[in-house]
Amino acid sequence: GCGIAGSPDRPTEDDSVTLIAKVDAPEVNSSAIMASSQFSSDDVLNAIVADGSCQVNNRAVEFSFDKTSSTLTIEKMPPADAYELMLKIGSLELRAVQPYSSRRIVFPSGISMQTTAEWHIRNAYAREASLSIGSFAQYGVLAAEVNSLAGAMINELKKSNASANSITTLVNGALNGLMARKQFTEVFAFGSKAFDFNGDWKGSVYYYLHNAAGTPALAVQANAEMTISCSGNAVSGSMSLTPLGVVPLLSDVSGISQPSDLAFSFHGTCSNSFLRFTRTGNLGPLAGKPLDEWEVFVVNGGIAFRVKNVDSAYNTGLKSMPGDFILSRDDS
């Protein structure tokens, strides 16, 4: 296991975390995935004891497994925002993720094909948004999407010719289809308690400026300051961006004006875990026209922004990914 670093002759406070997950193993009928050709769920549990391996947050860890209760226990984990658990038996990978809550974390849904399907959906949207899975572990994934993918994976495992490659192909195809149909806000739900967006926010961020063809041409680092006021389902506020530095993304960036200080007010909609607003132009032919759309959601330690250019005439709108644009509460 992983201990907490500290000198041997000086006692250190033990803030380590114990992870507990009940394993719900699938039936496997492929010798390419498990060593023998016919594996019941019970056989898979036996294989965990014999030669299963486990990772937490991409690091190999020691674990104990109680076959009677099908319970996996991992001790002495360092504190983290969230814990991504992977249990591997042969070529079969079971996964689950759970945010930090206490020194003893019980995975409420255990680790199963359902939690594995959920992990794959989280991972796909996290990669697309340049975020870590743990940064939005407090969101739930819509059950219909999880059930659909889990069902397809379970059916694949029952085939005698299933393999790690066939599972990967199935998962990737399903995820590509899902992401083409649904945005982040249509797949993830924040839970019952509404997040309080009101107040002042600030951070160091990155955003992108486009050339006339609409290709991101300059990466801009900037200080961002924002004030948000939500009332019912309406949101209003102001945002200021002060550029600190610029990195050209193309060999030819002639014709693109260097970024300058930007300040604007906005009006939009808010729900219990998302804000949406559109910035409009205020000069010349762009006056009153939409420039960029902003989607804001909750992540660990703050709020993240997806910004999309919608000015198809001149491409003056900004672009940013959630992992590049995170603000934290300004308590100063």
Number of C-alpha atoms within 10 A of each C-alpha: 12 14 12 14 9 10 8 7 6 7 8 11 8 12 14 17 19 17 22 21 21 20 22 19 19 22 16 26 20 20 17 18 23 19 13 12 13 15 21 14 13 14 16 22 23 17 17 22 15 10 10 18 17 21 18 20 14 11 12 13 17 14 18 13 20 13 15 7 9 17 17 20 15 21 18 18 19 16 15 13 15 21 23 18 24 22 21 16 22 18 14 19 17 23 23 24 25 21 20 18 12 13 16 13 16 16 18 10 15 21 24 21 25 23 21 22 26 23 22 19 24 23 17 16 19 19 12 13 18 12 18 16 23 22 19 20 22 20 17 14 20 13 12 10 16 20 16 13 22 21 13 16 21 16 13 19 21 17 12 15 14 18 19 14 12 14 18 12 12 14 19 15 11 16 20 11 11 16 15 8 9 10 11 16 13 10 20 19 16 20 12 8 8 11 14 12 24 15 14 19 20 21 18 18 23 23 21 24 25 21 19 15 11 17 13 20 21 21 19 21 21 21 17 21 20 21 18 19 16 19 10 9 11 15 20 18 17 15 17 17 22 18 20 15 12 16 11 14 15 12 7 10 14 10 8 14 10 13 19 10 11 11 13 14 15 16 17 16 17 22 17 18 22 20 23 19 19 21 21 20 18 12 9 7 10 15 11 12 15 18 22 20 19 19 19 21 24 23 23 16 12 16 21 25 25 20 22 18 23 21 19 13 12 15 19 21 22 20 21 23 20 22 20 18 21 25 23 18 18 13 8 4
